[in-house]
Amino acid sequence: MSSSLNFGKNWSLSLNKIPRACISQESCHLIVLGKNQEHKGHSEILELDTKDKVILKYPQKFKNYRPPPLVSALKDSAAESAASFHFPGHNRGVAAPKSLTELIGTRPFQLDLPELPELDNLFAPEGPILEAQKEAANLFGASETWFLVGGSTCGVQAAIMATCSPGDALVLPRNSHISAVSAMVLCGAVPNDINAISKICHSRKIPLIVDEAHGAHFGFHKKLPISALAQGADLVVQSTHKVLCSLTQSSMLHSSGNSLVDRERICQCLQTLQSSSPSYLLLASLDAARAQISEHQETIFNEAIELAIEAKSKIGKIPGISLLGSLNYPSIDPLRVTIGVWGLGLSGFEADDILCRDFGVVSELVGTQSITLAFNLGTKREHFLRLVEGLNYLSATLFHNCTMNRVIEVTNLVHFDDIEMILSPRDAFFASKRKVRIEESIGEICGELICPYPPGIPVLFPGEVITERAVEYLLRVKGQGAVISGAADCLLSSLVVCKKS
Ligand SMILES: Cc1ncc(COP(=O)(O)O)c(C=O)c1O
């Protein structure tokens, strides 16, 4: 399927290359590789043709195996010996910076290709990207799936922009990710209270968006929570790069196909928000991560979940250590292990430092009182034994002589019921601003989004009145080691406030 423009006897411009390798879409059991390509995987060599291409045929037992379509297309495209006069300027690795190739080799550069015809177009997909997105929709139970190269941040923004217009109310939990707040700045929606969320959505024809950034694996094991799509959500955003195994920054946006959501508007929003030069390495990694789960979807999480359960049972017996249980939650991700260390007289930051420095244990999240570890498909027994050894060490050295001398201050972000919003996040974002000393900011309208990590919950939204309680909380968590994101002055000696008109 190629078309060409002829400019005279010897000149023609090919608009659409026929990929050199061909995957039979019907049976999907024939693949043609160029010479010098690796022969790995489920296939056996069938014959060598005159152009030195190896034709592989899958044995009967793998007859349902479908190579991930975008991964295959990328592999074939990179195997072309092309005279590349296109971006990126590293020219398929030929001019790749040495300092980086010494680190990762040239292969990632060879595969870092732009939107070549055979690789399809993210914003108007009709080839391997479309096929890969359809496979993903099928696996995750969506009516349609979009691959994202700007993380779930971009998916959350697109989902909100596609469903809210300026002035619309958005029912939003306070602990939303900052991408939801930036989406309100972009589209002009106004946050609303969460209390009535369950009553209002579908009965009032309001679309439900779920930020499932940490739950792309939900539903693939009976001990995992049910996925948001399976529970009736309309738009679901998942960071495939978090628990699943795609490359960092790659995510998916799934739609249930509910008519409450305008798919054309989603496509427009995604095109507005995403790069016009999406990385095919990121896109192919989404395709590959989907294929990895598809191949063994009933069993793939068995080992990780068993290890996490075993780890919890061992950790739960260590004196001075507490474990977050499932007591008060309808369901909890068994792959998250949250360990409280206040009983040892340690803050989460201090425990994390020791575990990292002395035991090489690196956690996912650190809090004032706890650390959270994410078990995943790569977690090995040796890893969790190291974790248990580290915690045993902390307990043995600290438990008996700690709590009498030192009590770790508890700084929970209690529900702020004194929130007063004067301007919408969008109006506050675009308002004229000034900087004031933090002590003088109380009563002013906040001009920035201030979010301490941990716990990653915004304390002040743009447009809200700054309260004494918020300032006091921010200074306290900062003193305990939290990183203050979103504030122009991350030392918090000043805050940016909106000028009153
Ligand atoms: C709840 C939540 N939503 C959205 C995001 C944004 O995801 P991404 O990093 O894929 O942009 C995160 C990131 O940590 C998150 O925790």
The ligand as an SDF file (V2000), in Angstrom:
LIG
                    3D

 16 16  0  0  0  0  0  0  0  0999 V2000
   -2.0560    9.9320   41.6120 C   0  0  0  0  0  0  0  0  0  0  0  0
   -1.1630   10.3800   40.4780 C   0  0  0  0  0  0  0  0  0  0  0  0
   -1.7390   10.8520   39.3540 N   0  0  0  0  0  0  0  0  0  0  0  0
   -1.0050   11.2580   38.3020 C   0  0  0  0  0  0  0  0  0  0  0  0
    0.3720   11.2040   38.3570 C   0  0  0  0  0  0  0  0  0  0  0  0
    1.1480   11.6710   37.1770 C   0  0  0  0  0  0  0  0  0  0  0  0
    1.6970   10.5680   36.5440 O   0  0  0  0  0  0  0  0  0  0  0  0
    2.9140   10.6600   35.5230 P   0  0  0  0  0  0  0  0  0  0  0  0
    4.1550   10.6780   36.3640 O   0  0  0  0  0  0  0  0  0  0  0  0
    2.7600    9.4170   34.7250 O   0  0  0  0  0  0  0  0  0  0  0  0
    2.7580   11.8950   34.7270 O   0  0  0  0  0  0  0  0  0  0  0  0
    1.0090   10.7130   39.5020 C   0  0  0  0  0  0  0  0  0  0  0  0
    2.4830   10.6540   39.5760 C   0  0  0  0  0  0  0  0  0  0  0  0
    3.0820   10.2350   40.5090 O   0  0  0  0  0  0  0  0  0  0  0  0
    0.2220   10.2940   40.5970 C   0  0  0  0  0  0  0  0  0  0  0  0
    0.7880    9.8280   41.7190 O   0  0  0  0  0  0  0  0  0  0  0  0
  1  2  1  0
  2  3  1  0
  2 15  2  0
  3  4  2  0
  4  5  1  0
  5  6  1  0
  5 12  2  0
  6  7  1  0
  7  8  1  0
  8  9  2  0
  8 10  1  0
  8 11  1  0
 12 13  1  0
 12 15  1  0
 13 14  2  0
 15 16  1  0
M  END
$$$$
